[in-house]
């Protein structure tokens, strides 16, 4: 197994540990979850670059890399909806999940037609911004709840109830835009007249 595939497998392996530390209220559990999520995000940035640079692209990597990304992001957003420290609606999670299912379906149809659907700039921007938004949210959770440096309650409430949800909604907007671009570009594969 080549290095990019090992990095992808590492990302998959880190997801349960991320979830464990998000829910298991040990000292500094948000900080540990932040480190795990950041490490998983770094493997996402590295595996594709290494695979392309050294011509190590495999079918295994093509399958598992996007799946690992989707599960990592959806796991984090699901936890954000579930925990009381952040006031996040389930609507972004539903929209982001729906887009991921749609793009996966388009990729499958394209593959059946011999077409490779490469990640576009909007998809890459969506992924990068979403990862940054989640890391920033985890950093805030760690700062406030693991260390509690006496951050004023008003500031804490504003970030928990406004700033973090706004970051997630921006990710959702980028998700909608990138999904619409994929749909427009590959509409011919699902045209009902065919």
N, C-alpha and C positions, 0 to 999 in steps of 0.2 A: 504494500500500500504506500502510495507516495505522500509527501509532506502536505500538500494542500488537502488531500482527503483526510489525513490525520487531524489537521486543524479543524476541519468541518466536523469530524467525529467528536473532537474535544468540545466544540460548541454545543453539540447535542448533549454530551455528558454533563456539561455545566448547568443546563437548564433545571434539572431537579434540585441541584444544590442552591441555585438562585431562589427557587420557590421555597425551599426549606428555610433559608435564612430570612426571607421576607415574612414568613409566618411564625417562625420559632423565636419567641421574644427573649433571646439571650442578650447580654450586654453587647452593644455595638452591632446588632444584627442587621440594621439597615446599611451600615458601612461595609460589612462583609458582603451583603447582597450587591451593593454598588461595585465593589471590586470584582465580583464574579461576573456581573453583567458587562462591565467595562472590558474585562478579559475576553468574554465571549464576542463582544463587538469588535475587538481588535482582530480576533481570528477571522471574522467576516471580512475585514478589510484586507487581511494578508492572503487568505487562501486563493482568492481569485487572481490577485496580482502575481503570486508565485506560479500558479498553474499556467497563466498566459505567458509569462516571461520565459519559463523553462519548458514550454510545450508539454505540460503535464495534465491537460484537460482530459477528463475521463467521463464516461457515462454515469458512473457512480457519483462523481462530483457534481455533474449537471443535475442529477436527481436530488441529492441530499443537501447541497448548499442552499438552494432557495427554500427548501422545506425547513431546514434548521433556522434560517432567518425568520421565516414566518412564525414558527413555533416560539422562538425567543421573544419576538415583539408581542405576539398575542398573549403569551404567558405574563409578560410584564404589565400589559394594559389590563388584563383580567384581574391581576392582583391590585392594581390601582383602583379599579371599580370596587373591589371587595373590601379593602382596608378602610378604616375610619379616618385615618390621618389625612387623606386626600379626598376632596369632594369632586369626584369624576363621574360623569354620566356614562352609562353603558353604550350610548349612541355612537361615539367614535369607535369603540371596540367593534360594534356590529358593522359599521361602514368599512372599517379597515379589513375586517375578516371577509366581508362580502367581496371586496376588491381583490383580495388575495385568491379567493376561490375562482373568481371570474378570470383573472390573469392565468391561473393554473389551467383552467379549462381551455382558454385560448391557446396556450402553449401546447396542450395535448392535441387539439385540432390541427394546429400548425405542423406539429411533428408528424401527424398522420398524412399531411400533404407534402412532407419533405421540406418544410420551412422551419428555420431556426429563428426563434424570437429572442433577440438579444435584449438585454436591459438597456432602456433608453435613458437619456439624461434626466427626465422627470422621475423615472423610477429610482435612479441612483440618488437624486436629490431628496426624494421622499424617504428613502431608507436612511440616508445620512442624518436628515433632520429629525426623524423619529428616534433614532439611536441617541442623538444629542439631547433631545427633549427628555427621554427616559433617564439618561445619565444625570441630567440636571435635576430632575425630580428626585432621583435617589440620593443625590448629594444633599439636597434640601432636607429630605427626610432624615438623613444621617446627622446633619448639622443641628436640626431642631430636636430630634427625639433621642439620638444616641448621645449627643454631647450637651445639648441644651445650654447654650452660652448666654442664657437670659434674654433671648430675642423677644422683643416686645410682642405681646399677644396680638396686637393689631397688625403688625407686620406678618406674623405667622399666619393669621387668618387670611390676610390678603394673598399671600403666596399660595397657601393651601387651596383657597377657594377661587382665586382669579388667575394668578400667574401660571401655575401648573396646568389647570384646565385650558387656558389659552394656548399654551405650547402644544398640548395634545390636539386641540382643534386645528391649529396650523398644520400639524402633521396629517390630520384628517383631510384638510383641504388639499394638501399636496397629493394625498392618496387618491382623492377624487379626480384631480387633474390628470395624474399619471394613468389612472384606470381608464379615463375617457380617451386619452391619447392612444393607449393600447387598443381599446375597443374600436376607435375610428380606423386605426391602421390595419386591423385584422377583421373588420366587419364582413369582408367578402367571404370569410370562412364560415360565418354563421348566418349569412343572408337567407331568409326564409323562402326566397324564391328559387333556391337551388336544391 
